[in-house]
């Protein structure tokens, strides 16, 4: 199983150093579409998404989280938030 991190460049690059796959998501990109794309990929078991991205689509994210069996959607703090 693979875990993929979605977030700002600092968070994604840090997780990549730890062996995770990751994708930097810009402000103009649709977070929900990216999650749906990842859910169709073979072997993706978890998607870790930074809180700032989740905040942009909170209501739809929670609905998606409840409906989707796979991959597991996990909200994480971004490195920016931890400073």
Jmol script that loads the backbone (N, CA, C; Angstrom):
load data "model"
ATOM      1  N   UNK A   1       0.827  -1.187   0.000  1.00  0.00           N
ATOM      2  CA  UNK A   1       0.000   0.000   0.000  1.00  0.00           C
ATOM      3  C   UNK A   1       0.869   1.247   0.000  1.00  0.00           C
ATOM      4  N   UNK A   2       0.416   2.232  -0.739  1.00  0.00           N
ATOM      5  CA  UNK A   2       1.122   3.505  -0.820  1.00  0.00           C
ATOM      6  C   UNK A   2       0.361   4.569  -0.032  1.00  0.00           C
ATOM      7  N   UNK A   3       1.130   5.515   0.515  1.00  0.00           N
ATOM      8  CA  UNK A   3       0.541   6.685   1.151  1.00  0.00           C
ATOM      9  C   UNK A   3       1.028   7.904   0.384  1.00  0.00           C
ATOM     10  N   UNK A   4       0.109   8.808   0.082  1.00  0.00           N
ATOM     11  CA  UNK A   4       0.429  10.000  -0.698  1.00  0.00           C
ATOM     12  C   UNK A   4       0.074  11.229   0.129  1.00  0.00           C
ATOM     13  N   UNK A   5       0.984  12.205   0.145  1.00  0.00           N
ATOM     14  CA  UNK A   5       0.775  13.444   0.885  1.00  0.00           C
ATOM     15  C   UNK A   5       0.401  14.556  -0.087  1.00  0.00           C
ATOM     16  N   UNK A   6      -0.648  15.316   0.240  1.00  0.00           N
ATOM     17  CA  UNK A   6      -1.049  16.489  -0.526  1.00  0.00           C
ATOM     18  C   UNK A   6      -0.890  17.705   0.366  1.00  0.00           C
ATOM     19  N   UNK A   7      -0.213  18.742  -0.154  1.00  0.00           N
ATOM     20  CA  UNK A   7      -0.058  19.936   0.670  1.00  0.00           C
ATOM     21  C   UNK A   7       0.874  20.955   0.058  1.00  0.00           C
ATOM     22  N   UNK A   8       1.398  21.828   0.917  1.00  0.00           N
ATOM     23  CA  UNK A   8       2.337  22.852   0.482  1.00  0.00           C
ATOM     24  C   UNK A   8       3.704  22.201   0.237  1.00  0.00           C
ATOM     25  N   UNK A   9       4.583  22.930  -0.431  1.00  0.00           N
ATOM     26  CA  UNK A   9       5.855  22.337  -0.844  1.00  0.00           C
ATOM     27  C   UNK A   9       6.723  21.907   0.336  1.00  0.00           C
ATOM     28  N   UNK A  10       6.740  22.654   1.422  1.00  0.00           N
ATOM     29  CA  UNK A  10       7.583  22.282   2.562  1.00  0.00           C
ATOM     30  C   UNK A  10       7.123  20.974   3.199  1.00  0.00           C
ATOM     31  N   UNK A  11       5.820  20.837   3.376  1.00  0.00           N
ATOM     32  CA  UNK A  11       5.276  19.617   3.971  1.00  0.00           C
ATOM     33  C   UNK A  11       5.501  18.420   3.057  1.00  0.00           C
ATOM     34  N   UNK A  12       5.207  18.579   1.779  1.00  0.00           N
ATOM     35  CA  UNK A  12       5.351  17.474   0.825  1.00  0.00           C
ATOM     36  C   UNK A  12       6.814  17.042   0.735  1.00  0.00           C
ATOM     37  N   UNK A  13       7.732  17.983   0.611  1.00  0.00           N
ATOM     38  CA  UNK A  13       9.147  17.628   0.475  1.00  0.00           C
ATOM     39  C   UNK A  13       9.682  16.958   1.741  1.00  0.00           C
ATOM     40  N   UNK A  14       9.203  17.382   2.898  1.00  0.00           N
ATOM     41  CA  UNK A  14       9.623  16.742   4.149  1.00  0.00           C
ATOM     42  C   UNK A  14       9.147  15.296   4.196  1.00  0.00           C
ATOM     43  N   UNK A  15       7.910  15.062   3.827  1.00  0.00           N
ATOM     44  CA  UNK A  15       7.393  13.692   3.823  1.00  0.00           C
ATOM     45  C   UNK A  15       8.082  12.845   2.758  1.00  0.00           C
ATOM     46  N   UNK A  16       8.461  13.445   1.649  1.00  0.00           N
ATOM     47  CA  UNK A  16       9.204  12.697   0.627  1.00  0.00           C
ATOM     48  C   UNK A  16      10.537  12.205   1.183  1.00  0.00           C
ATOM     49  N   UNK A  17      11.184  13.009   2.010  1.00  0.00           N
ATOM     50  CA  UNK A  17      12.440  12.584   2.644  1.00  0.00           C
ATOM     51  C   UNK A  17      12.225  11.363   3.535  1.00  0.00           C
ATOM     52  N   UNK A  18      11.010  11.209   4.042  1.00  0.00           N
ATOM     53  CA  UNK A  18      10.673  10.070   4.890  1.00  0.00           C
ATOM     54  C   UNK A  18      10.188   8.863   4.094  1.00  0.00           C
ATOM     55  N   UNK A  19      10.132   9.009   2.751  1.00  0.00           N
ATOM     56  CA  UNK A  19       9.756   7.884   1.905  1.00  0.00           C
ATOM     57  C   UNK A  19       8.343   7.903   1.361  1.00  0.00           C
ATOM     58  N   UNK A  20       7.577   8.940   1.676  1.00  0.00           N
ATOM     59  CA  UNK A  20       6.213   9.046   1.160  1.00  0.00           C
ATOM     60  C   UNK A  20       6.223   9.615  -0.248  1.00  0.00           C
ATOM     61  N   UNK A  21       5.183   9.321  -0.992  1.00  0.00           N
ATOM     62  CA  UNK A  21       4.941  10.012  -2.254  1.00  0.00           C
ATOM     63  C   UNK A  21       4.236  11.312  -1.895  1.00  0.00           C
ATOM     64  N   UNK A  22       4.320  12.306  -2.773  1.00  0.00           N
ATOM     65  CA  UNK A  22       3.653  13.557  -2.456  1.00  0.00           C
ATOM     66  C   UNK A  22       3.376  14.387  -3.676  1.00  0.00           C
ATOM     67  N   UNK A  23       2.444  15.298  -3.511  1.00  0.00           N
ATOM     68  CA  UNK A  23       2.084  16.215  -4.582  1.00  0.00           C
ATOM     69  C   UNK A  23       1.813  17.591  -3.983  1.00  0.00           C
ATOM     70  N   UNK A  24       2.512  18.573  -4.493  1.00  0.00           N
ATOM     71  CA  UNK A  24       2.280  19.954  -4.080  1.00  0.00           C
ATOM     72  C   UNK A  24       1.002  20.436  -4.757  1.00  0.00           C
ATOM     73  N   UNK A  25       0.084  20.977  -3.959  1.00  0.00           N
ATOM     74  CA  UNK A  25      -1.193  21.454  -4.481  1.00  0.00           C
ATOM     75  C   UNK A  25      -1.215  22.976  -4.378  1.00  0.00           C
ATOM     76  N   UNK A  26      -1.383  23.632  -5.508  1.00  0.00           N
ATOM     77  CA  UNK A  26      -1.437  25.091  -5.559  1.00  0.00           C
ATOM     78  C   UNK A  26      -2.841  25.586  -5.243  1.00  0.00           C
ATOM     79  N   UNK A  27      -2.944  26.880  -4.996  1.00  0.00           N
ATOM     80  CA  UNK A  27      -4.228  27.474  -4.611  1.00  0.00           C
ATOM     81  C   UNK A  27      -5.307  27.333  -5.674  1.00  0.00           C
ATOM     82  N   UNK A  28      -4.925  27.290  -6.938  1.00  0.00           N
ATOM     83  CA  UNK A  28      -5.924  27.235  -8.002  1.00  0.00           C
ATOM     84  C   UNK A  28      -6.299  25.798  -8.398  1.00  0.00           C
ATOM     85  N   UNK A  29      -5.720  24.798  -7.749  1.00  0.00           N
ATOM     86  CA  UNK A  29      -6.040  23.407  -8.073  1.00  0.00           C
ATOM     87  C   UNK A  29      -7.222  22.913  -7.237  1.00  0.00           C
ATOM     88  N   UNK A  30      -7.990  22.002  -7.802  1.00  0.00           N
ATOM     89  CA  UNK A  30      -9.157  21.435  -7.136  1.00  0.00           C
ATOM     90  C   UNK A  30      -8.742  20.234  -6.291  1.00  0.00           C
ATOM     91  N   UNK A  31      -8.776  20.406  -4.997  1.00  0.00           N
ATOM     92  CA  UNK A  31      -8.339  19.372  -4.058  1.00  0.00           C
ATOM     93  C   UNK A  31      -9.185  18.110  -4.193  1.00  0.00           C
ATOM     94  N   UNK A  32     -10.485  18.270  -4.304  1.00  0.00           N
ATOM     95  CA  UNK A  32     -11.375  17.112  -4.381  1.00  0.00           C
ATOM     96  C   UNK A  32     -11.119  16.278  -5.632  1.00  0.00           C
ATOM     97  N   UNK A  33     -10.839  16.925  -6.743  1.00  0.00           N
ATOM     98  CA  UNK A  33     -10.536  16.196  -7.978  1.00  0.00           C
ATOM     99  C   UNK A  33      -9.251  15.380  -7.834  1.00  0.00           C
ATOM    100  N   UNK A  34      -8.274  15.960  -7.170  1.00  0.00           N
ATOM    101  CA  UNK A  34      -7.007  15.247  -6.959  1.00  0.00           C
ATOM    102  C   UNK A  34      -7.236  14.024  -6.079  1.00  0.00           C
ATOM    103  N   UNK A  35      -8.039  14.174  -5.041  1.00  0.00           N
ATOM    104  CA  UNK A  35      -8.347  13.035  -4.162  1.00  0.00           C
ATOM    105  C   UNK A  35      -9.064  11.948  -4.958  1.00  0.00           C
ATOM    106  N   UNK A  36     -10.018  12.339  -5.799  1.00  0.00           N
ATOM    107  CA  UNK A  36     -10.744  11.355  -6.612  1.00  0.00           C
ATOM    108  C   UNK A  36      -9.805  10.627  -7.567  1.00  0.00           C
ATOM    109  N   UNK A  37      -8.876  11.356  -8.181  1.00  0.00           N
ATOM    110  CA  UNK A  37      -7.878  10.729  -9.061  1.00  0.00           C
ATOM    111  C   UNK A  37      -7.050   9.699  -8.291  1.00  0.00           C
ATOM    112  N   UNK A  38      -6.600  10.074  -7.105  1.00  0.00           N
ATOM    113  CA  UNK A  38      -5.787   9.158  -6.303  1.00  0.00           C
ATOM    114  C   UNK A  38      -6.582   7.934  -5.867  1.00  0.00           C
ATOM    115  N   UNK A  39      -7.878   8.100  -5.636  1.00  0.00           N
ATOM    116  CA  UNK A  39      -8.700   6.967  -5.204  1.00  0.00           C
ATOM    117  C   UNK A  39      -8.828   5.914  -6.303  1.00  0.00           C
ATOM    118  N   UNK A  40      -8.625   6.320  -7.544  1.00  0.00           N
ATOM    119  CA  UNK A  40      -8.705   5.387  -8.668  1.00  0.00           C
ATOM    120  C   UNK A  40      -7.379   4.692  -8.959  1.00  0.00           C
ATOM    121  N   UNK A  41      -6.293   5.209  -8.394  1.00  0.00           N
ATOM    122  CA  UNK A  41      -4.982   4.606  -8.622  1.00  0.00           C
ATOM    123  C   UNK A  41      -4.827   3.324  -7.811  1.00  0.00           C
ATOM    124  N   UNK A  42      -4.228   2.349  -8.424  1.00  0.00           N
ATOM    125  CA  UNK A  42      -3.991   1.065  -7.776  1.00  0.00           C
ATOM    126  C   UNK A  42      -2.961   1.221  -6.658  1.00  0.00           C
ATOM    127  N   UNK A  43      -3.265   0.682  -5.506  1.00  0.00           N
ATOM    128  CA  UNK A  43      -2.289   0.622  -4.426  1.00  0.00           C
ATOM    129  C   UNK A  43      -2.255   1.803  -3.480  1.00  0.00           C
ATOM    130  N   UNK A  44      -3.058   2.841  -3.722  1.00  0.00           N
ATOM    131  CA  UNK A  44      -3.073   3.983  -2.805  1.00  0.00           C
ATOM    132  C   UNK A  44      -3.990   3.627  -1.633  1.00  0.00           C
ATOM    133  N   UNK A  45      -3.387   3.495  -0.452  1.00  0.00           N
ATOM    134  CA  UNK A  45      -4.151   3.103   0.728  1.00  0.00           C
ATOM    135  C   UNK A  45      -4.491   4.261   1.641  1.00  0.00           C
ATOM    136  N   UNK A  46      -3.704   5.341   1.552  1.00  0.00           N
ATOM    137  CA  UNK A  46      -3.948   6.501   2.413  1.00  0.00           C
ATOM    138  C   UNK A  46      -3.534   7.773   1.691  1.00  0.00           C
ATOM    139  N   UNK A  47      -4.312   8.813   1.908  1.00  0.00           N
ATOM    140  CA  UNK A  47      -3.979  10.137   1.394  1.00  0.00           C
ATOM    141  C   UNK A  47      -3.937  11.063   2.603  1.00  0.00           C
ATOM    142  N   UNK A  48      -2.768  11.641   2.852  1.00  0.00           N
ATOM    143  CA  UNK A  48      -2.584  12.580   3.947  1.00  0.00           C
ATOM    144  C   UNK A  48      -2.686  13.984   3.367  1.00  0.00           C
ATOM    145  N   UNK A  49      -3.584  14.794   3.908  1.00  0.00           N
ATOM    146  CA  UNK A  49      -3.880  16.103   3.336  1.00  0.00           C
ATOM    147  C   UNK A  49      -3.715  17.158   4.421  1.00  0.00           C
ATOM    148  N   UNK A  50      -2.993  18.220   4.084  1.00  0.00           N
ATOM    149  CA  UNK A  50      -2.759  19.264   5.077  1.00  0.00           C
ATOM    150  C   UNK A  50      -4.055  20.023   5.397  1.00  0.00           C
ATOM    151  N   UNK A  51      -4.119  20.516   6.615  1.00  0.00           N
ATOM    152  CA  UNK A  51      -5.318  21.205   7.105  1.00  0.00           C
ATOM    153  C   UNK A  51      -5.699  22.409   6.264  1.00  0.00           C
ATOM    154  N   UNK A  52      -4.710  23.141   5.770  1.00  0.00           N
ATOM    155  CA  UNK A  52      -5.042  24.319   4.967  1.00  0.00           C
ATOM    156  C   UNK A  52      -5.775  23.933   3.685  1.00  0.00           C
ATOM    157  N   UNK A  53      -5.450  22.782   3.109  1.00  0.00           N
ATOM    158  CA  UNK A  53      -6.183  22.316   1.923  1.00  0.00           C
ATOM    159  C   UNK A  53      -7.577  21.837   2.304  1.00  0.00           C
ATOM    160  N   UNK A  54      -7.665  21.111   3.396  1.00  0.00           N
ATOM    161  CA  UNK A  54      -8.965  20.605   3.837  1.00  0.00           C
ATOM    162  C   UNK A  54      -9.905  21.762   4.157  1.00  0.00           C
ATOM    163  N   UNK A  55      -9.386  22.819   4.758  1.00  0.00           N
ATOM    164  CA  UNK A  55     -10.216  23.977   5.108  1.00  0.00           C
ATOM    165  C   UNK A  55     -10.888  24.588   3.876  1.00  0.00           C
ATOM    166  N   UNK A  56     -10.246  24.490   2.727  1.00  0.00           N
ATOM    167  CA  UNK A  56     -10.818  25.037   1.493  1.00  0.00           C
ATOM    168  C   UNK A  56     -12.072  24.291   1.061  1.00  0.00           C
ATOM    169  N   UNK A  57     -12.177  23.018   1.431  1.00  0.00           N
ATOM    170  CA  UNK A  57     -13.291  22.173   0.973  1.00  0.00           C
ATOM    171  C   UNK A  57     -13.846  21.318   2.121  1.00  0.00           C
ATOM    172  N   UNK A  58     -13.845  21.864   3.318  1.00  0.00           N
ATOM    173  CA  UNK A  58     -14.158  21.106   4.546  1.00  0.00           C
ATOM    174  C   UNK A  58     -15.423  20.257   4.432  1.00  0.00           C
ATOM    175  N   UNK A  59     -16.534  20.840   4.050  1.00  0.00           N
ATOM    176  CA  UNK A  59     -17.803  20.108   4.034  1.00  0.00           C
ATOM    177  C   UNK A  59     -17.766  18.931   3.050  1.00  0.00           C
ATOM    178  N   UNK A  60     -17.306  19.188   1.833  1.00  0.00           N
ATOM    179  CA  UNK A  60     -17.224  18.119   0.831  1.00  0.00           C
ATOM    180  C   UNK A  60     -16.188  17.071   1.222  1.00  0.00           C
ATOM    181  N   UNK A  61     -15.103  17.500   1.852  1.00  0.00           N
ATOM    182  CA  UNK A  61     -14.076  16.562   2.304  1.00  0.00           C
ATOM    183  C   UNK A  61     -14.655  15.590   3.331  1.00  0.00           C
ATOM    184  N   UNK A  62     -15.410  16.098   4.281  1.00  0.00           N
ATOM    185  CA  UNK A  62     -16.000  15.239   5.317  1.00  0.00           C
ATOM    186  C   UNK A  62     -16.988  14.246   4.714  1.00  0.00           C
ATOM    187  N   UNK A  63     -17.774  14.694   3.741  1.00  0.00           N
ATOM    188  CA  UNK A  63     -18.707  13.780   3.062  1.00  0.00           C
ATOM    189  C   UNK A  63     -17.943  12.686   2.325  1.00  0.00           C
ATOM    190  N   UNK A  64     -16.902  13.094   1.621  1.00  0.00           N
ATOM    191  CA  UNK A  64     -16.091  12.143   0.872  1.00  0.00           C
ATOM    192  C   UNK A  64     -15.414  11.145   1.818  1.00  0.00           C
ATOM    193  N   UNK A  65     -14.940  11.649   2.923  1.00  0.00           N
ATOM    194  CA  UNK A  65     -14.256  10.811   3.922  1.00  0.00           C
ATOM    195  C   UNK A  65     -15.198   9.728   4.459  1.00  0.00           C
ATOM    196  N   UNK A  66     -16.459  10.082   4.654  1.00  0.00           N
ATOM    197  CA  UNK A  66     -17.427   9.121   5.185  1.00  0.00           C
ATOM    198  C   UNK A  66     -17.857   8.084   4.142  1.00  0.00           C
ATOM    199  N   UNK A  67     -17.893   8.479   2.874  1.00  0.00           N
ATOM    200  CA  UNK A  67     -18.358   7.575   1.820  1.00  0.00           C
ATOM    201  C   UNK A  67     -17.272   6.639   1.306  1.00  0.00           C
ATOM    202  N   UNK A  68     -16.036   7.139   1.237  1.00  0.00           N
ATOM    203  CA  UNK A  68     -14.965   6.356   0.613  1.00  0.00           C
ATOM    204  C   UNK A  68     -14.413   5.318   1.580  1.00  0.00           C
ATOM    205  N   UNK A  69     -14.345   4.094   1.117  1.00  0.00           N
ATOM    206  CA  UNK A  69     -13.731   3.036   1.924  1.00  0.00           C
ATOM    207  C   UNK A  69     -12.222   3.026   1.717  1.00  0.00           C
ATOM    208  N   UNK A  70     -11.825   3.416   0.520  1.00  0.00           N
ATOM    209  CA  UNK A  70     -10.419   3.379   0.181  1.00  0.00           C
ATOM    210  C   UNK A  70     -10.128   4.488  -0.809  1.00  0.00           C
ATOM    211  N   UNK A  71      -9.129   5.241  -0.687  1.00  0.00           N
ATOM    212  CA  UNK A  71      -8.116   5.228   0.368  1.00  0.00           C
ATOM    213  C   UNK A  71      -8.619   5.950   1.627  1.00  0.00           C
ATOM    214  N   UNK A  72      -7.910   5.724   2.719  1.00  0.00           N
ATOM    215  CA  UNK A  72      -8.203   6.415   3.956  1.00  0.00           C
ATOM    216  C   UNK A  72      -7.747   7.867   3.790  1.00  0.00           C
ATOM    217  N   UNK A  73      -8.583   8.809   4.172  1.00  0.00           N
ATOM    218  CA  UNK A  73      -8.254  10.230   4.068  1.00  0.00           C
ATOM    219  C   UNK A  73      -7.902  10.745   5.458  1.00  0.00           C
ATOM    220  N   UNK A  74      -6.693  11.275   5.593  1.00  0.00           N
ATOM    221  CA  UNK A  74      -6.184  11.698   6.895  1.00  0.00           C
ATOM    222  C   UNK A  74      -5.757  13.158   6.824  1.00  0.00           C
ATOM    223  N   UNK A  75      -6.293  13.971   7.717  1.00  0.00           N
ATOM    224  CA  UNK A  75      -5.911  15.379   7.787  1.00  0.00           C
ATOM    225  C   UNK A  75      -4.694  15.521   8.688  1.00  0.00           C
ATOM    226  N   UNK A  76      -3.683  16.260   8.204  1.00  0.00           N
ATOM    227  CA  UNK A  76      -2.469  16.492   8.976  1.00  0.00           C
ATOM    228  C   UNK A  76      -2.176  17.993   9.007  1.00  0.00           C
ATOM    229  N   UNK A  77      -1.465  18.476  10.031  1.00  0.00           N
ATOM    230  CA  UNK A  77      -1.073  19.890  10.027  1.00  0.00           C
ATOM    231  C   UNK A  77       0.042  20.105   9.020  1.00  0.00           C
ATOM    232  N   UNK A  78       0.075  21.274   8.416  1.00  0.00           N
ATOM    233  CA  UNK A  78       1.183  21.591   7.515  1.00  0.00           C
ATOM    234  C   UNK A  78       2.352  22.084   8.361  1.00  0.00           C
ATOM    235  N   UNK A  79       3.529  22.064   7.796  1.00  0.00           N
ATOM    236  CA  UNK A  79       4.693  22.571   8.528  1.00  0.00           C
ATOM    237  C   UNK A  79       4.556  24.057   8.812  1.00  0.00           C
ATOM    238  N   UNK A  80       3.858  24.785   7.945  1.00  0.00           N
ATOM    239  CA  UNK A  80       3.621  26.214   8.175  1.00  0.00           C
ATOM    240  C   UNK A  80       2.836  26.440   9.463  1.00  0.00           C
ATOM    241  N   UNK A  81       1.877  25.569   9.741  1.00  0.00           N
ATOM    242  CA  UNK A  81       1.025  25.705  10.921  1.00  0.00           C
ATOM    243  C   UNK A  81       1.774  25.379  12.205  1.00  0.00           C
ATOM    244  N   UNK A  82       2.832  24.618  12.109  1.00  0.00           N
ATOM    245  CA  UNK A  82       3.566  24.170  13.289  1.00  0.00           C
ATOM    246  C   UNK A  82       4.597  25.179  13.782  1.00  0.00           C
ATOM    247  N   UNK A  83       4.828  26.233  13.015  1.00  0.00           N
ATOM    248  CA  UNK A  83       5.833  27.236  13.418  1.00  0.00           C
ATOM    249  C   UNK A  83       5.270  28.167  14.466  1.00  0.00           C
TER     250      UNK A  83
END
end "model"
wireframe off; spacefill off
backbone 0.3
color backbone group
